[in-house]
Amino acid sequence: MFDYSGKTPILFQEHAVIETAAKNAGTSQLVFMWWDLQMDVDGEVMLSCAPRWAHPEPSNMQWRDHWMQAVYYLPTEMPVLQDEQFQLHAYHDEYSLWFTTKNTANGSKGCVKGQDERPICTCGAHVVCSRMRIGMHNDKLRRQAWVSALSKVILPSSVCLCLGQGSLLPLIAASLGAKQVFTLEDSAMSRRVTESFIDTNGFKNVKIINKRADTVTKEDLDNHKIDVVISEQFFHTSVLPWDNLYSWYALAHLATHLTADVTVMPRLARIKAVAVCFRDLWKIRAPVGSTEGFNLQKFDQLVTGSATISDALIEPQPLWEYPGTALSQPLTLMEFDLTKPVTEQTDMQYVQELLFECTGSCNGIAFWMEYDVCDETSISTGLTQTAKVGELCVWDRYSQQGVHLMKEPRQAHPASSIKLQIEFKPNTGIISVTLV
């Protein structure tokens, strides 16, 4: 508990122990936490950030995109039996909160030696990779899709090149028996993490090249010609889904190092879109107007004017966190053949039409990428289940999608539509989408 009234000092170092019992048998893996804020001295006004299933007033809870819940992953998993007693140790310093658990079935108490210290990442992976990226690494379906696709093309004579950052694909290719695997890692910290993966697994046929694609020489590739190019389509600096097409440009710089019959995976990329009625996300762009007796229209005008000048039409969001109903079928806005050099592409411009198939309020349009790794395998960074009009969308939890939130919602009904103009300039790599 933190007392902000000033009556008692806030401790910079604190350790609390909670004695509790397991309601069910299982394994404790994480601590799920949230804030309850007492807003007045008498304690009559409570602002709870609890999820709906634990909220004191679930029928009257406010939506918020701040003061959200948090998850802390315990350093050591602990199995427990139903009704078994155990301790939860909570710590904080000036900056951080952390937790540990201890089984007290044997009568021992107190914290585990060394676990009362603030945890610091020593492997580097948790510094380089976001939680979303770590989740991507642990996504069984995504990993199986790549293993299945690569197992069809990797031969004992294969020389592979991986384009991306912090990818596990070089290890997968090596484990499938490739003769040699090269991976480009121009980030020093990401390179160290990948090196640790290689060393831990004992791979001798994986080499990291600490260079950008445009500076790679034949000596860097040990005079090999590359016959398999693979890319997870992930870069730490990417913001919008199509920013990961950077690998297509990197490949163009490597043309002289490729065999004539090189296999490129993925071979196709598509930009997809769907019209959505978001339950709450639209509020981050909506004007406040008048509320609680205050007229905030001047504030709205200031924010709207600034947003028009500085904000992009499409912004990144992890849409699995924000419930939304599909109002149209997904539409392919543009397709790219990644097996053909981007330097040979010409400007593309299309006007596409999203057809509404049910009634509702369209307050946003979602965008994502879909990749054909091979003929039988596709990977989506957006919808992971077939969209059913009028039902909630199911999004990939390990990718950010793009979303355009409308200033004024459009009333959708069958036979009505929204037109989108999409333009791609290969000489700059800029992809722009506007509402027509």
Buried (B, 14 or more C-beta within 10 A) or exposed (E): EEEEEEEEEEEEEEEEEEEEEBEEEEEBEEBEBBEEEBEEEEEEEEEBBBEEEEBEEEEEBEEEEEEEEEEBEBEEEBEBBEEBBBBBBBBBEEEEBBBBBBBBEEEEEEBBEEBBEEBEEEEBBBEBBEEEBBBBBEBEEBBEBBBEBBEBBBEEEBBBBBBBBBBBBBBBBBBBEBBBBBBBBEBEBBBBBBBEBBEEEEBEBBBBBEEEBEEBEEEBBEEBEBBBBBBBBBBBEBBBBBBBBBBBBBBBBBEEBBEEEBBBBBBBBBBBBBBBBBBBBBBEBBEEEEEEEEEBEEEBEEBBEEEEEEEEEBBBBBBBEBBBBBBBBBBEBBEBBBBEBBEEBEEBEEEBEBBBBBEBBBBBBBBBBBBBBBEEBBBBBBBBEEBEBEEBBBBBBBBBBBBBBBEEBBEBEEEBBBEBBBBBBBEEBEBEBEEE
